[in-house]
Structures are given as C-alpha cells and as structure tokens.
Amino acid sequence: MGFCQLDDAAHIFERLQDGVTTRTVDARINLGNFNCTRGRWLEAATEYTASTNSTPTTQDSTQNSRADLQYLLSRAYFGVNDVKASRWTLTAAVHLNPNSLSFRRHCH
C-alpha cells in the first residue's frame, strides 16, 4: 500500500469519528495504529486517549481490551518522549492485566 493510499485510509478513518459508537472506537484505534506506523506519535496518543475515554461498558469491552488500549497509549507517549506518561500508562496496563507477558517485558 503506497503512501497516498495510506493517507486516503487515514482520511476515511477521520471521517468515521463523528459519533461515539463501538465502530467509532475501533476506527479511532485503527487511526491511532496508522499514526504510530507513520511516526505521528502525538496524533496516535490523541486517538488512543479518545478511545480509552469512550470505550463502551458492554461485555465486548473487557478489562483486557482496556489494558491493550493503555499499552498502545504508552507506546505513543514513549514515541513523543513523554517517559513519565508512558510509564504511568504502562503501569495501568499491567495493573489491568497482570498476567500479560507482553506488557511486562517493557517494564525493565
């Protein structure tokens, strides 16, 4: 997928952000992931924060998925060199899912 196509995909994700529904939360996470791959860490952190704040409280929204969001947010904060926020959100992810080895390997 070329850069123009990736930009088009980002534009589509941005257009999906109008309402706060489960699909919009997924779109925000996807847009955050896209921004991470492009090195747009601050934009990714914004999308992950919005996803964390608007994650519906249904059975689909488990504690593990909230932990995954905190982990993604931690990576984005690390990308913008906000080490304090990165540590705090990684700690939150580990607290939400203490058995996750993928979270713990970053806690050195």
C-alpha positions in Angstrom: 0.0 0.0 0.0 1.5 3.3 -1.1 1.7 6.5 1.0 -1.1 8.1 -1.0 -3.3 5.1 -0.2 -2.4 5.3 3.4 -3.3 9.0 3.6 -6.6 8.1 1.9 -7.2 5.5 4.6 -6.4 8.0 7.3 -8.9 10.4 5.8 -11.6 7.7 5.8 -10.8 6.9 9.5 -11.0 10.6 10.4 -14.4 10.9 8.7 -15.7 8.0 10.9 -15.1 9.8 14.1 -18.3 11.8 14.2 -20.3 9.6 16.7 -19.2 7.6 19.8 -20.1 4.1 19.0 -18.2 0.8 19.1 -17.4 1.1 15.4 -16.0 4.6 16.0 -13.9 3.4 18.9 -12.5 0.7 16.5 -11.9 3.4 13.9 -10.1 5.6 16.5 -7.8 2.7 17.5 -7.1 1.9 13.8 -6.3 5.6 13.1 -4.0 5.5 16.2 -2.3 2.4 14.9 -1.9 4.1 11.5 -0.4 7.2 13.1 2.1 5.1 15.0 3.3 3.4 11.8 3.8 6.9 10.3 5.6 8.2 13.4 2.8 10.6 14.2 3.0 9.8 17.9 1.1 12.7 19.3 -1.8 12.1 16.9 -1.7 8.4 17.9 -1.8 9.3 21.6 -4.8 11.6 21.0 -6.7 8.8 19.2 -5.9 6.2 21.9 -6.9 8.7 24.6 -10.2 9.3 22.9 -10.7 5.6 22.5 -9.9 5.0 26.2 -12.4 7.7 27.3 -15.2 6.5 25.0 -14.8 2.7 25.3 -18.4 1.4 25.9 -19.1 -0.5 29.0 -20.5 -3.6 27.4 -19.4 -7.2 27.5 -17.2 -6.6 24.4 -15.2 -4.1 26.5 -13.3 -6.3 28.8 -10.6 -5.4 31.2 -8.0 -6.9 28.8 -9.1 -4.7 26.0 -8.7 -1.6 28.2 -5.3 -2.9 29.1 -4.4 -3.2 25.5 -5.5 0.4 24.9 -3.4 1.6 27.8 -0.4 -0.3 26.3 -0.9 1.3 22.9 -1.2 4.7 24.6 2.0 4.0 26.5 3.8 3.3 23.2 2.5 6.6 21.7 3.7 8.6 24.8 7.1 6.9 24.5 7.2 8.0 20.9 6.9 11.6 21.8 9.5 11.2 24.6 6.9 11.7 27.4 8.5 9.0 29.6 6.5 9.8 32.7 3.2 9.4 30.9 4.5 6.3 29.2 5.4 4.7 32.5 2.1 5.7 34.1 0.0 4.2 31.3 2.2 1.1 31.1 1.7 0.6 34.8 -2.1 1.0 34.3 -2.0 -1.7 31.6 0.0 -4.1 33.8 -2.5 -3.4 36.7 -5.5 -4.2 34.4 -3.9 -7.3 33.0 -1.1 -8.5 35.4 -0.6 -11.8 33.6 0.3 -10.3 30.2 3.9 -11.1 29.5 4.0 -8.7 26.5 3.3 -5.7 28.9 5.8 -6.9 31.5 8.7 -7.2 29.0 8.6 -3.4 28.7 8.9 -2.8 32.4 12.7 -3.0 32.8 
